[in-house]
Amino acid sequence: MYWLTKIDKGVDPGIAGFNNPYGVADFFLEKERSELKNKKMEFQFVERNQNFDSLEDFIWNPEHPLLVVKEPFYLLSMMAFSHCFDVFHGNIGKNRLLLLFPVVEIKCFDYMNSKFERFKYAERDIDSITIFRILSDKLIGAPDFFRIGDEYALRFYLITSDRFKSYYEKSGFTGLVFKPAC
């Protein structure tokens, strides 16, 4: 089974980019992504009363589809999944962060069984999805993490495997929510 995986926005207000010379679209382009690997990205807390210790293990940030991991040593425990990501470095104050960008895209969105609305002014792009389904027959040999490769808006959706979900739950990590995708 595969899972639509999102950051749990209800837990922590998250972090925000701070003077970073990039945009979300830069991560979708391989050349720009490779240039970003050598740069350290700066973040700041969204609210004044936040501190690093109060952050979840996986942190919400507006630069989706990046997963921000609080402690770099978590990546060592996730080595079985590391081939699924390009890894970027960042910090928030004196504390280090890892930014994980899922590099694999699979065209597997189930248009027939999903329920969604398109933008009123740009009907070719999806605005919101109330029922999210993917085509399981397109997932043979799929990695543990991937993004939907259909329309632009769908490229922000992260799908994970049962294997990762099980690992996440056994490890006691926080900050993600999982919903069935197929």
N, CA, C and O of each residue as an XYZ file, in Angstrom:
728
protein
N       0.843     -1.180      0.000
C       0.000      0.000      0.000
C       0.888      1.243      0.000
O       1.992      1.239      0.545
N       0.390      2.285     -0.612
C       1.098      3.567     -0.642
C       0.249      4.632      0.041
O      -0.978      4.549      0.084
N       0.943      5.634      0.573
C       0.311      6.635      1.415
C       0.598      8.043      0.919
O       1.734      8.380      0.586
N      -0.444      8.854      0.876
C      -0.268     10.288      0.682
C       0.307     10.793      2.002
O      -0.298     10.601      3.057
N       1.455     11.426      1.949
C       2.167     11.817      3.163
C       2.309     13.328      3.198
O       2.809     13.954      2.263
N       1.853     13.889      4.307
C       1.887     15.345      4.460
C       2.484     15.706      5.805
O       2.521     14.898      6.733
N       2.947     16.934      5.883
C       3.405     17.468      7.157
C       2.172     17.792      7.990
O       1.200     18.349      7.480
N       2.214     17.444      9.264
C       1.113     17.723     10.173
C       1.184     19.187     10.594
O       1.898     19.535     11.535
N       0.450     20.033      9.901
C       0.497     21.478     10.157
C      -0.145     21.859     11.483
O       0.102     22.950     11.996
N      -0.965     20.977     12.046
C      -1.650     21.302     13.286
C      -0.778     21.188     14.519
O      -1.176     21.627     15.598
N       0.390     20.612     14.383
C       1.239     20.363     15.539
C       2.150     21.541     15.851
O       2.262     21.944     17.009
N       2.787     22.085     14.864
C       3.800     23.118     15.063
C       3.633     24.182     13.989
O       3.317     23.843     12.849
N       3.834     25.459     14.312
C       3.710     26.492     13.282
C       4.769     26.402     12.194
O       4.593     26.979     11.121
N       5.866     25.690     12.447
C       6.862     25.468     11.410
C       7.922     26.541     11.322
O       8.136     27.325     12.246
N       8.586     26.545     10.162
C       9.676     27.474      9.911
C       9.442     28.130      8.563
O       8.586     27.698      7.791
N      10.197     29.161      8.291
C      10.075     29.851      7.003
C      11.466     30.156      6.468
O      12.413     30.347      7.231
N      11.573     30.198      5.150
C      12.841     30.553      4.516
C      13.236     31.973      4.879
O      12.378     32.818      5.133
N      14.527     32.232      4.902
C      15.027     33.538      5.316
C      16.180     33.924      4.395
O      17.263     33.346      4.480
N      15.953     34.888      3.524
C      16.980     35.362      2.587
C      17.582     34.252      1.728
O      18.776     34.282      1.432
N      16.783     33.289      1.331
C      17.283     32.214      0.483
C      17.116     32.596     -0.981
O      16.032     33.010     -1.391
N      18.180     32.463     -1.778
C      18.133     32.890     -3.186
C      17.565     31.821     -4.110
O      18.152     31.531     -5.153
N      16.455     31.243     -3.750
C      15.863     30.195     -4.572
C      14.357     30.233     -4.403
O      13.832     30.872     -3.490
N      13.689     29.554     -5.276
C      12.248     29.401     -5.174
C      11.901     27.931     -5.279
O      12.758     27.105     -5.594
N      10.659     27.605     -5.019
C      10.217     26.216     -5.070
C      10.524     25.593     -6.423
O      10.945     24.439     -6.490
N      10.319     26.337     -7.496
C      10.534     25.800     -8.844
C      11.979     25.376     -9.071
O      12.233     24.495     -9.893
N      12.932     25.979     -8.365
C      14.339     25.611     -8.532
C      14.601     24.152     -8.171
O      15.516     23.536     -8.718
N      13.822     23.604     -7.270
C      14.033     22.217     -6.869
C      13.540     21.232     -7.928
O      13.984     20.084     -7.955
N      12.640     21.661     -8.786
C      12.130     20.784     -9.834
C      13.086     20.682    -11.021
O      12.960     19.766    -11.833
N      14.025     21.594    -11.130
C      14.957     21.618    -12.256
C      16.298     21.051    -11.805
O      16.917     21.568    -10.876
N      16.741     19.988    -12.468
C      17.933     19.272    -12.011
C      19.178     20.155    -11.939
O      19.951     20.051    -10.987
N      19.379     21.011    -12.922
C      20.570     21.878    -12.932
C      20.560     22.822    -11.732
O      21.565     22.956    -11.033
N      19.428     23.473    -11.498
C      19.320     24.398    -10.373
C      19.449     23.650     -9.045
O      20.053     24.146     -8.094
N      18.876     22.461     -9.001
C      18.941     21.655     -7.785
C      20.397     21.309     -7.455
O      20.794     21.365     -6.291
N      21.187     20.957     -8.454
C      22.588     20.602     -8.191
C      23.375     21.817     -7.695
O      24.285     21.666     -6.880
N      23.042     23.004     -8.168
C      23.713     24.216     -7.688
C      23.335     24.530     -6.239
O      24.150     25.066     -5.488
N      22.110     24.199     -5.848
C      21.659     24.471     -4.483
C      22.324     23.554     -3.463
O      22.380     23.889     -2.279
N      22.829     22.403     -3.902
C      23.440     21.459     -2.964
C      24.648     22.057     -2.250
O      24.969     21.645     -1.136
N      25.309     23.005     -2.866
C      26.501     23.603     -2.271
C      26.196     24.827     -1.420
O      27.110     25.444     -0.874
N      24.940     25.180     -1.304
C      24.563     26.369     -0.535
C      23.850     25.946      0.742
O      23.094     24.975      0.756
N      24.098     26.679      1.795
C      23.391     26.424      3.049
C      22.204     27.369      3.111
O      22.355     28.577      2.927
N      21.048     26.831      3.364
C      19.833     27.635      3.392
C      19.506     28.054      4.819
O      19.661     27.280      5.764
N      19.062     29.267      4.949
C      18.745     29.838      6.256
C      17.237     29.809      6.485
O      16.454     30.075      5.573
N      16.842     29.481      7.713
C      15.432     29.475      8.085
C      15.254     30.241      9.382
O      16.205     30.481     10.127
N      14.024     30.612      9.626
C      13.691     31.282     10.878
C      12.377     30.707     11.386
O      11.615     30.103     10.630
N      12.122     30.901     12.675
C      10.869     30.433     13.256
C       9.721     31.301     12.772
O       9.897     32.492     12.516
N       8.557     30.705     12.650
C       7.369     31.442     12.228
C       6.853     32.302     13.378
O       6.393     33.422     13.157
N       6.926     31.786     14.597
C       6.435     32.524     15.762
C       7.582     32.821     16.721
O       8.540     32.053     16.807
N       7.481     33.926     17.433
C       8.562     34.364     18.326
C       8.839     33.397     19.468
O       9.993     33.213     19.855
N       7.801     32.782     20.009
C       7.988     31.939     21.190
C       8.450     30.517     20.856
O       8.527     29.671     21.746
N       8.754     30.250     19.600
C       9.233     28.926     19.218
C      10.695     28.747     19.605
O      11.452     29.712     19.717
N      11.072     27.489     19.807
C      12.487     27.171     19.957
C      12.757     25.842     19.263
O      11.833     25.091     18.951
N      14.012     25.566     19.031
C      14.399     24.397     18.242
C      13.922     23.095     18.877
O      13.493     22.183     18.170
N      13.994     23.003     20.200
C      13.599     21.769     20.879
C      12.115     21.467     20.728
O      11.711     20.308     20.820
N      11.302     22.486     20.500
C       9.856     22.268     20.382
C       9.437     21.809     18.983
O       8.286     21.422     18.783
N      10.355     21.849     18.015
C      10.008     21.453     16.648
C       9.808     19.946     16.543
O      10.427     19.170     17.271
N       8.932     19.549     15.624
C       8.730     18.130     15.334
C       9.958     17.583     14.611
O      10.824     18.351     14.191
N      10.038     16.253     14.464
C      11.154     15.646     13.734
C      11.115     16.027     12.259
O      12.149     16.327     11.661
N       9.922     16.014     11.678
C       9.717     16.489     10.309
C       8.950     17.793     10.434
O       7.875     17.830     11.032
N       9.497     18.857      9.875
C       9.016     20.210     10.149
C       8.277     20.770      8.948
O       8.710     20.603      7.808
N       7.160     21.437      9.207
C       6.428     22.105      8.140
C       7.217     23.321      7.693
O       7.746     24.075      8.510
N       7.285     23.497      6.388
C       7.871     24.713      5.833
C       7.137     25.025      4.539
O       6.651     24.113      3.870
N       7.050     26.289      4.180
C       6.259     26.656      3.007
C       6.904     26.261      1.686
O       6.240     26.322      0.650
N       8.168     25.861      1.682
C       8.830     25.490      0.443
C       8.577     24.026      0.108
O       9.515     23.251     -0.081
N       7.321     23.662      0.037
C       6.992     22.299     -0.380
C       7.558     22.077     -1.759
O       7.644     23.053     -2.504
N       7.940     20.926     -2.160
C       7.748     19.617     -1.566
C       8.961     19.130     -0.781
O       9.264     17.937     -0.807
N       9.642     19.999     -0.102
C      10.786     19.594      0.701
C      10.325     19.032      2.034
O       9.388     19.549      2.643
N      10.979     17.982      2.483
C      10.817     17.528      3.853
C      11.988     18.107      4.626
O      13.139     17.950      4.217
N      11.714     18.761      5.716
C      12.781     19.308      6.545
C      12.905     18.412      7.766
O      11.938     18.191      8.495
N      14.112     17.901      7.977
C      14.370     16.993      9.086
C      15.154     17.755     10.143
O      16.156     18.408      9.849
N      14.678     17.660     11.379
C      15.240     18.451     12.471
C      16.692     18.096     12.777
O      17.521     18.993     12.925
N      17.005     16.853     12.872
C      18.349     16.450     13.276
C      19.039     15.685     12.161
O      18.482     14.714     11.650
N      20.237     16.099     11.772
C      20.945     15.394     10.703
C      21.168     13.914     10.972
O      21.225     13.130     10.024
N      21.296     13.501     12.234
C      21.547     12.087     12.473
C      20.351     11.216     12.092
O      20.508     10.007     11.925
N      19.166     11.799     11.951
C      18.018     11.019     11.496
C      18.266     10.442     10.114
O      17.795      9.350      9.795
N      19.006     11.177      9.296
C      19.274     10.676      7.951
C      20.081      9.388      8.014
O      19.883      8.496      7.189
N      20.986      9.279      8.980
C      21.763      8.047      9.112
C      20.849      6.869      9.395
O      21.059      5.777      8.867
N      19.841      7.081     10.220
C      18.912      5.995     10.514
C      17.972      5.735      9.344
O      17.302      4.703      9.300
N      17.921      6.673      8.391
C      17.057      6.519      7.215
C      17.860      6.138      5.977
O      17.380      6.323      4.859
N      19.073      5.609      6.149
C      19.928      5.309      5.002
C      19.241      4.399      3.990
O      19.513      4.499      2.794
N      18.367      3.525      4.440
C      17.659      2.642      3.509
C      16.796      3.437      2.543
O      16.425      2.934      1.483
N      16.476      4.670      2.902
C      15.613      5.502      2.070
C      16.379      6.626      1.372
O      15.788      7.379      0.597
N      17.668      6.752      1.629
C      18.423      7.915      1.156
C      18.504      8.017     -0.363
O      18.660      9.119     -0.888
N      18.403      6.902     -1.084
C      18.461      6.955     -2.556
C      17.244      7.659     -3.156
O      17.242      7.981     -4.344
N      16.237      7.895     -2.367
C      15.006      8.529     -2.847
C      15.097     10.055     -2.851
O      14.218     10.720     -3.398
N      16.138     10.614     -2.254
C      16.200     12.057     -2.032
C      17.472     12.689     -2.567
O      18.512     12.038     -2.662
N      17.377     13.961     -2.916
C      18.532     14.845     -2.968
C      18.534     15.549     -1.617
O      17.484     15.963     -1.128
N      19.695     15.682     -1.023
C      19.807     16.231      0.325
C      20.442     17.620      0.268
O      21.448     17.831     -0.411
N      19.842     18.555      0.987
C      20.337     19.924      1.080
C      20.544     20.258      2.552
O      19.934     19.649      3.431
N      21.410     21.229      2.807
C      21.713     21.597      4.187
C      21.174     22.988      4.485
O      21.174     23.882      3.639
N      20.721     23.130      5.710
C      20.217     24.415      6.146
C      20.449     24.576      7.631
O      20.935     23.667      8.305
N      20.102     25.722      8.121
C      20.162     25.914      9.557
C      19.109     26.918      9.989
O      18.597     27.717      9.206
N      18.816     26.833     11.280
C      17.914     27.782     11.906
C      18.653     28.248     13.159
O      18.736     27.522     14.150
N      19.178     29.450     13.102
C      20.084     29.900     14.156
C      21.349     29.056     14.112
O      21.981     28.929     13.063
N      21.718     28.477     15.255
C      22.916     27.631     15.328
C      22.609     26.156     15.072
O      23.522     25.331     15.070
N      21.370     25.822     14.861
C      20.969     24.424     14.704
C      20.900     24.027     13.237
O      20.425     24.784     12.391
N      21.390     22.812     12.952
C      21.416     22.324     11.575
C      20.112     21.624     11.207
O      19.441     21.025     12.048
N      19.779     21.719      9.932
C      18.613     21.047      9.370
C      19.038     20.313      8.104
O      20.016     20.687      7.457
N      18.307     19.284      7.762
C      18.459     18.642      6.461
C      17.174     18.854      5.692
O      16.082     18.736      6.247
N      17.304     19.166      4.422
C      16.152     19.325      3.543
C      16.199     18.183      2.541
O      17.197     17.997      1.845
N      15.132     17.430      2.473
C      15.068     16.255      1.615
C      14.102     16.521      0.474
O      12.938     16.851      0.702
N      14.584     16.378     -0.752
C      13.741     16.582     -1.925
C      13.565     15.243     -2.628
O      14.536     14.689     -3.142
N      12.337     14.708     -2.661
C      12.094     13.446     -3.362
C      12.321     13.630     -4.862
O      11.635     14.434     -5.494
N      13.274     12.895     -5.440
C      13.672     13.127     -6.830
C      12.847     12.347     -7.850
O      12.771     12.754     -9.010
N      12.237     11.251     -7.454
C      11.496     10.429     -8.409
C      10.074     10.956     -8.562
O       9.391     11.250     -7.581
N       9.645     11.066     -9.817
C       8.254     11.416    -10.130
C       7.638     10.249    -10.889
O       8.260      9.690    -11.793
N       6.414      9.884    -10.521
C       5.699      8.815    -11.224
C       4.330      9.351    -11.631
O       3.597      9.897    -10.806
N       3.997      9.193    -12.893
C       2.678      9.617    -13.384
C       1.671      8.534    -13.015
O       1.525      7.533    -13.717
N       0.981      8.754    -11.901
C       0.081      7.714    -11.401
C      -1.186      8.275    -10.761
O      -1.904      7.531    -10.093
N      -1.481      9.548    -10.941
C      -2.683     10.120    -10.343
C      -3.912      9.497    -10.987
O      -4.002      9.418    -12.213
N      -4.851      9.058    -10.175
C      -6.073      8.410    -10.649
C      -7.163      9.479    -10.816
O      -7.894      9.798     -9.878
N      -7.247     10.011    -12.019
C      -8.215     11.078    -12.303
C      -9.658     10.593    -12.169
O     -10.541     11.374    -11.813
N      -9.904      9.324    -12.447
C     -11.278      8.797    -12.418
C     -11.800      8.617    -10.992
O     -12.978      8.863    -10.735
N     -10.947      8.196    -10.071
C     -11.398      7.881     -8.719
C     -11.028      8.934     -7.680
O     -11.367      8.789     -6.505
N     -10.348      9.975     -8.092
C     -10.045     11.091     -7.194
C     -11.120     12.158     -7.377
O     -11.777     12.227     -8.416
N     -11.282     12.969     -6.369
C     -12.223     14.084     -6.472
C     -11.424     15.366     -6.284
O     -10.767     15.555     -5.260
N     -11.485     16.247     -7.284
C     -10.667     17.452     -7.247
C     -11.354     18.578     -7.995
O     -12.293     18.362     -8.761
N     -10.863     19.785     -7.755
C     -11.340     20.967     -8.471
C     -10.163     21.612     -9.173
O      -9.025     21.542     -8.710
N     -10.456     22.236    -10.290
C      -9.421     22.944    -11.038
C      -9.536     24.439    -10.750
O     -10.594     24.932    -10.358
N      -8.427     25.147    -10.953
C      -8.447     26.596    -10.795
C      -9.483     27.193    -11.739
O      -9.649     26.719    -12.863
N     -10.167     28.217    -11.292
C     -11.182     28.861    -12.129
C     -10.562     29.566    -13.326
O     -11.165     29.610    -14.398
N      -9.366     30.117    -13.156
C      -8.756     30.903    -14.226
C      -7.740     30.120    -15.049
O      -7.391     30.523    -16.159
N      -7.278     29.032    -14.521
C      -6.320     28.187    -15.249
C      -6.810     26.748    -15.137
O      -6.289     25.973    -14.335
N      -7.781     26.399    -15.915
C      -8.459     25.114    -15.773
C      -7.564     23.903    -15.983
O      -7.955     22.777    -15.673
N      -6.384     24.124    -16.500
C      -5.502     22.990    -16.737
C      -4.789     22.538    -15.473
O      -4.200     21.457    -15.458
N      -4.828     23.336    -14.414
C      -4.125     22.973    -13.190
C      -5.116     22.670    -12.070
O      -6.165     23.306    -11.965
N      -4.771     21.699    -11.243
C      -5.620     21.300    -10.129
C      -5.440     22.281     -8.979
O      -4.320     22.673     -8.653
N      -6.556     22.674     -8.369
C      -6.551     23.615     -7.259
C      -6.587     22.874     -5.927
O      -5.711     23.068     -5.084
N      -7.589     22.033     -5.735
C      -7.726     21.324     -4.465
C      -8.205     19.899     -4.721
O      -8.893     19.617     -5.703
N      -7.821     19.013     -3.809
C      -8.184     17.600     -3.934
C      -8.866     17.182     -2.642
O      -8.303     17.351     -1.561
N     -10.081     16.634     -2.746
C     -10.777     16.150     -1.556
C     -10.645     14.636     -1.401
O     -10.595     14.136     -0.277
N     -10.589     13.909     -2.499
C     -10.315     12.468     -2.464
C      -9.110     12.227     -3.362
O      -9.143     12.530     -4.554
N      -8.046     11.679     -2.780
C      -6.774     11.500     -3.488
C      -6.531     10.009     -3.714
O      -6.449      9.241     -2.756
N      -6.418      9.604     -4.958
C      -6.145      8.204     -5.301
C      -5.054      8.140     -6.364
O      -4.945      9.012     -7.225
N      -4.249      7.080     -6.278
C      -3.244      6.835     -7.306
C      -3.484      5.459     -7.911
O      -4.144      4.610     -7.313
N      -2.943      5.252     -9.096
C      -3.100      3.992     -9.828
C      -2.030      3.007     -9.366
O      -0.845      3.196     -9.642
N      -2.448      1.962     -8.667
C      -1.479      1.019     -8.107
C      -0.726      0.238     -9.179
O       0.401     -0.196     -8.938
N      -1.322      0.049    -10.361
C      -0.623     -0.700    -11.410
C       0.582      0.064    -11.962
O       1.423     -0.531    -12.636
N       0.683      1.352    -11.696
C       1.823      2.161    -12.146
C       2.974      2.129    -11.134
O       4.023      2.731    -11.365
N       2.775      1.425    -10.013
C       3.731      1.495     -8.913
C       4.647      0.285     -8.795
O       5.367      0.163     -7.803
N       4.641     -0.599     -9.763
C       5.509     -1.773     -9.712
C       6.961     -1.302     -9.738
O       7.388     -0.618    -10.667
N       7.702     -1.674     -8.716
C       9.099     -1.252     -8.610
C       9.291      0.181     -8.152
O      10.398      0.712     -8.249
N       8.243      0.820     -7.655
C       8.343      2.216     -7.205
C       9.201      2.308     -5.940
O       9.216      1.377     -5.134
N       9.911      3.422     -5.763
C      10.711      3.603     -4.547
C       9.814      3.899     -3.340
O       8.596      4.016     -3.468
N      10.433      4.016     -2.186
C       9.686      4.272     -0.950
C       9.161      5.697     -0.845
O       8.231      5.958     -0.082
N       9.738      6.611     -1.593
C       9.300      8.007     -1.644
C       9.237      8.424     -3.097
O      10.157      8.147     -3.867
N       8.175      9.080     -3.474
C       8.148      9.695     -4.802
C       7.092     10.779     -4.825
O       6.234     10.865     -3.946
N       7.177     11.611     -5.862
C       6.193     12.660     -6.076
C       5.340     12.274     -7.267
O       5.776     11.511     -8.130
N       4.127     12.798     -7.317
C       3.247     12.573     -8.458
C       3.805     13.368     -9.632
O       4.141     14.542     -9.477
N       3.908     12.748    -10.795
C       4.547     13.395    -11.938
C       3.598     13.881    -13.000
O       4.026     14.134    -14.126
N       2.336     14.023    -12.693
C       1.371     14.448    -13.704
C       1.397     15.968    -13.854
O       2.392     16.510    -14.336
N       0.361     16.656    -13.464
C       0.272     18.111    -13.616
C       1.142     18.824    -12.580
O       1.537     18.234    -11.574
N       1.436     20.101    -12.839
C       2.345     20.853    -11.970
C       1.917     20.804    -10.503
O       2.739     20.510     -9.635
N       0.663     21.083    -10.217
C       0.204     21.115     -8.828
C       0.379     19.762     -8.150
O       0.615     19.704     -6.943
N       0.268     18.679     -8.904
C       0.408     17.344     -8.329
C       1.850     17.027     -7.951
O       2.087     16.136     -7.135
N       2.797     17.721     -8.514
C       4.211     17.456     -8.231
C       4.587     17.785     -6.785
O       5.672     17.426     -6.328
N       3.695     18.465     -6.069
C       3.946     18.819     -4.679
C       3.489     17.724     -3.716
O       3.739     17.816     -2.514
N       2.830     16.702     -4.225
C       2.306     15.643     -3.367
C       3.331     14.534     -3.207
O       3.879     14.035     -4.189
N       3.587     14.152     -1.957
C       4.561     13.126     -1.625
C       3.833     11.817     -1.308
O       2.886     11.788     -0.521
N       4.295     10.748     -1.933
C       3.744      9.417     -1.685
C       4.832      8.575     -1.034
O       5.986      8.608     -1.462
N       4.469      7.821     -0.001
C       5.426      6.941      0.664
C       4.874      5.523      0.721
O       3.672      5.296      0.590
N       5.781      4.583      0.920
C       5.429      3.163      0.951
C       5.038      2.720      2.358
O       5.253      3.435      3.337
N       4.462      1.527      2.432
C       4.196      0.897      3.728
C       5.489      0.759      4.527
O       5.513      0.948      5.743
N       6.554      0.427      3.820
C       7.849      0.215      4.475
C       8.293      1.477      5.215
O       8.727      1.395      6.364
N       8.191      2.652      4.567
C       8.581      3.879      5.256
C       7.617      4.202      6.385
O       8.053      4.581      7.472
N       6.329      4.061      6.157
C       5.335      4.369      7.199
C       5.593      3.519      8.439
O       5.555      4.024      9.561
N       5.854      2.235      8.237
C       6.150      1.334      9.349
C       7.417      1.774     10.082
O       7.450      1.808     11.312
N       8.453      2.109      9.324
C       9.710      2.580      9.912
C       9.478      3.858     10.725
O       9.969      3.981     11.847
N       8.739      4.794     10.164
C       8.429      6.066     10.816
C       7.724      5.814     12.153
O       8.097      6.392     13.174
N       6.714      4.957     12.143
C       5.941      4.691     13.355
C       6.775      3.959     14.404
O       6.708      4.298     15.585
N       7.561      2.960     13.994
C       8.406      2.213     14.938
C       9.479      3.103     15.551
O       9.861      2.907     16.704
N       9.965      4.076     14.793
C      11.019      4.974     15.271
C      10.481      6.065     16.186
O      11.255      6.746     16.859
N       9.161      6.237     16.217
C       8.568      7.265     17.065
C       8.754      8.678     16.540
O       8.696      9.636     17.311
N       8.977      8.822     15.235
C       9.128     10.147     14.646
C       7.815     10.915     14.733
O       6.746     10.326     14.897
N       7.911     12.225     14.620
C       6.733     13.087     14.680
C       6.733     14.050     13.504
O       7.770     14.301     12.890
N       5.545     14.590     13.195
C       5.441     15.653     12.210
C       4.804     15.275     10.892
O       4.511     16.163     10.092
N       4.571     13.981     10.621
C       3.944     13.569      9.363
C       2.586     12.941      9.626
O       2.351     12.376     10.695
N       1.695     13.040      8.651
C       0.419     12.321      8.675
C       0.314     11.519      7.378
O       0.806     11.938      6.331
N      -0.328     10.372      7.470
C      -0.454      9.462      6.334
C      -1.927      9.202      6.041
O      -2.719      8.954      6.951
N      -2.284      9.261      4.759
C      -3.639      8.924      4.320
C      -3.515      7.927      3.176
O      -2.646      8.083      2.319
N      -4.377      6.897      3.146
C      -4.287      5.900      2.065
C      -4.402      6.560      0.688
O      -5.243      7.433      0.476
N      -3.544      6.129     -0.244
C      -3.561      6.687     -1.604
C      -4.026      5.665     -2.634
O      -4.440      6.047     -3.729
N      -3.968      4.386     -2.313
C      -4.473      3.353     -3.228
C      -4.854      2.118     -2.452
O      -5.301      1.134     -3.040
